[in-house]
Amino acid sequence: MVFMYSMTIVTMASVPKTIKIGLESVYKNQGTMVLSGNQNFEIGYFDDKGFTALGALNASNLSLRTTSNSYYDIGLSFNNYSSALEAAKLYSSTAVVGYTSAGTFSVYSLEATNSLGAVPSSNLVEVYDTSNQLLLVTVKKSDLVFCSFDLSSGLYLTQVGSSNRYRGAIGLGGDSGLTPYNVLFMEEYLYGVLPKEMSASFPIEALKAQAVAARSIATYQYNRYSSSGYNVVDTTSTQAYGGYNAEKDTTTAAVDMTYNEVIRYNGAIAEAVYFSTSGGVTEAAKEVWGSEIAYLQSVVDLYETEPAMPAWTAVVSMDEIGAALTRKGVNIGTPTSISITGRSLSGRVKELTIYGTVGTYTVKGTEVRTFFSGTTAGSLKSTYFSFYGPIGNVNSGGSSGSSNTVTVLSGYGKEQVSKDSLAMNSTSMSTLPSKVAVWSENGLSYLSGSSGASGATTHLGLETATGNVTIYGAGYGHGVGMSQSGAKGMAKAGFMYDEILKYYYSGVTVSR
């Protein structure tokens, strides 16, 4: 789950009954879109009571298109589609039913006369059947929606594009073109979110925690996309949403068991962000997005015993780093080394400095993850990492020398330890040998304690590296809020969903 945290969102006091999801992963500001269904389409509006039909179109497959055609309103008003259709047939062969707003239909003509008023064409959408017969002219961002009843499931289900089907109804939004939105009840929306954001095989208490967090996110971000005609989107800019096709019995049950429950801080619904894997400690929101959020603080992730993303590595060369700088229009000469020059209290990298023959360049904040996107390393899975590679004769200042320390990352943050570190058990303390073997999910690694005459040696956890650099990291995601892997571990350890939420979100309550 990826979020762009924003303090500009207006929080709501209670959970909305319905929600509009912009299906941007299917169509986004397109000139044409396709809807299909099991039965002929009904048109109407969708509110807190559900779908109310205002008429039926004689087609089970529709093509909707933006248009620059000029239409003229003949000045008649109807409260249903069939009455407007009869009037259109009587008026002329080129007349068509037009939908204005608030359940009102009219008759539009392509033929201009002095007595007819032109309909503004900037947001007009034409609706055709498969034989290219024009059935209706409507506008984007109106309350008119389309849906088809599915006999096998007994639900209103509409297919948008080539595959995904959605409960509820489909409306028309978008800015420069057409973007469909799915309007349905909030709880049914969550049916299509949970299995896209958390494995349906996770323990039920973890799934319930995810359901409450997802409901809180949807409510907190409810007005984010109102200018486009909907509330949220179906991508990770809000939460991944797969509609009816994605639904699973276990995740649906988790939604039902937490009906209308949300996370609150000081009475207001919280933006309960979450992510996949922490690597042992979560991050404070301030370190990622720059704003202090009382309930989004760093916590030690003690229960992440089965991380969805195990420890990972990525390799990048100085030549690739140079190419990345060139793409950004940055010239520091030939890059010679890269250093971690800033970490948060949790140990995550918040600043990198690249040293070159004629200058330096500093990478900060969220760019730490994305800077490497054009290299073979790709965007980093998290900012919880160190380097593993030869340090030669460079250090953080770029001068000659060698390091006598090893960086150790744990759930308690970052520590620098000497090569001659001490190991302690319950009865005694002794000096570590020159080379210590460490087993991890990636296999065997070594903490090396010897240095050759040139000062070139290899350590696990370098803060500065050159040449072909291996980035060794843990975790997946921005690290703020609830670790889904940690939630799984807590559920397996016997914690209830509200205990899981209160562990990851500081000082919150969970209630309807």
C-alpha positions, 0 to 999 in steps of 0.5 A, a space after each residue: 500500500 502506497 500513500 501520499 500523505 496529505 494534511 489538507 484532507 477534511 476528516 469526517 465525523 462518521 462513516 459515509 453510507 456510500 462511496 464513489 471509486 474512480 476506476 482509474 486503473 481501467 479507464 482514466 480520462 479516455 475518449 471512449 469506454 465500454 460497459 457490459 452486463 448480464 441483462 439490459 442496462 437500467 439507468 437511474 441514481 444511487 443514494 443511501 437507499 441503493 439504486 433507484 431506476 429511472 428507465 431501461 436502455 434496450 442494450 446489454 452492451 454500451 459504448 460511451 463516448 465524449 463528443 463535440 457535437 452540438 445539441 439543442 434542448 427543445 424545452 420539454 422535461 420528463 421524470 423518466 427515460 421512456 416518456 422522454 424517448 417517446 417524445 423524442 421519436 415524435 419530434 424528429 428522427 434525429 432527436 435523442 433523449 438527454 439527461 440533465 440532472 436530479 432525475 430530469 430528462 429532456 429531448 435534444 435535437 441536432 438541428 438548431 432553430 432560433 427558439 432552441 437553446 444550445 446545450 454546453 458541449 464540454 462535458 457531453 457524453 453519447 451512449 451507444 448500443 453495439 449497432 451504433 444506435 445513439 440511446 442517450 446523451 448525458 453529462 459527466 459528473 451528474 448523478 445518472 448511473 448505469 447498472 445491469 442485474 446479474 441473474 446468477 448472483 442476484 446482484 447488480 453487477 456491471 463489467 467495465 472494460 474487458 474483465 472487472 465486474 463491480 457491484 452497485 452502479 457505474 457513473 461518469 467522472 473525469 477531467 479531460 476525458 472519461 473516467 468511470 466511477 463505481 458507486 456502491 455501499 461503503 461495506 461492499 466497497 471494502 469487500 473488493 479492497 481487503 483481498 487486494 491489500 492483504 492475503 485472504 489466508 491471513 488469520 481473521 484477526 489480522 483481516 479484521 484489523 485490515 478492514 478497520 484500517 481500510 474503512 478509516 482510510 476511505 473515510 478520511 480521504 473521502 473528499 480527495 478526488 471530488 473535483 474529478 466526480 468521485 471520492 477515492 480511486 482504485 489504485 494505491 493512491 488510495 487503496 487497491 480495489 478489485 471490485 466483485 472479481 476480487 472478493 473472497 469469503 474470509 475477507 468479506 467476513 472480516 468486513 462484516 464482523 467489523 461493520 462500520 468500525 473505524 480508528 479514531 484519535 481524539 474523536 476524529 477518524 484517523 488516516 490509518 496508513 499501512 504497508 507490507 513489511 517493516 523489517 523490525 521497526 515502523 517509521 514515524 510519519 514526520 520522517 516520511 511526509 514531514 508532518 508530525 502526526 501523533 498517532 503515526 509514531 515509530 514502534 518496534 515491530 516485535 511480531 513480524 516473524 513471517 515477513 511477506 518481504 524477506 531481506 532483500 538486495 539490489 546492486 547498482 554501479 557508479 556508472 548507473 548512478 552517474 546516468 541517473 544524475 545526468 537524467 536529473 540534469 545534475 553534474 558532479 563529474 564522475 561519481 566516486 562514492 555514495 554515503 548514507 548521511 542521514 538516518 531517522 531514529 528508527 534507522 531508515 535512510 533519509 539522506 544519501 550523498 553522492 560524491 563526484 570528482 567536481 561536486 556532490 549531490 544529496 538525495 533526501 526524503 521519499 526520493 531515497 527510494 525512487 532515485 535508483 528507479 532508472 538503474 538495474 536496482 530499481 526503486 528500492 523496496 524500503 529505506 531501511 538499508 545499508 550498503 554491502 561492498 568494498 569501501 576502498 579508500 573512501 569515507 563519508 568525506 571522500 578522503 582516504 581512510 578505512 572504517 573500524 566499525 560495523 553498522 547494525 540495524 535492529 528493531 531498536 534502530 541503528 548502532 555502530 559497533 567496533 570490529 572488536 565488539 563484545 558478545 554477551 550471554 546470560 553468564 559471560 561476555 567475550 570479544 567477537 572473533 575477527 569474522 562472525 558468521 550471520 545466518 539470515 533468510 538470504 543465507 550466510 553473511 559475515 561481519 569481517 574484522 580484519 583489514 588488508 594493507 590497502 584498507 580495502 575490506 568488506 563489512 556488512 552494513 557499510 555507510 559508504 561504498 564505491 564501485 559496484 554497490 550492493 544495497 542490503 535492506 529489509 522491509 517493503 513500503 513506506 513503513 508508516 502505520 500498521 505493518 501487515 506482516 506484523 499484524 499477521 504475527 500478532 494475530 497468530 500470537 493471540 492478539 485481537 484486532 483492536 489490540 493490533 490496531 492500538 499497537 501500531 497506531 498510538 493513542 487511538 480508539 476503535 469504535 463505530 
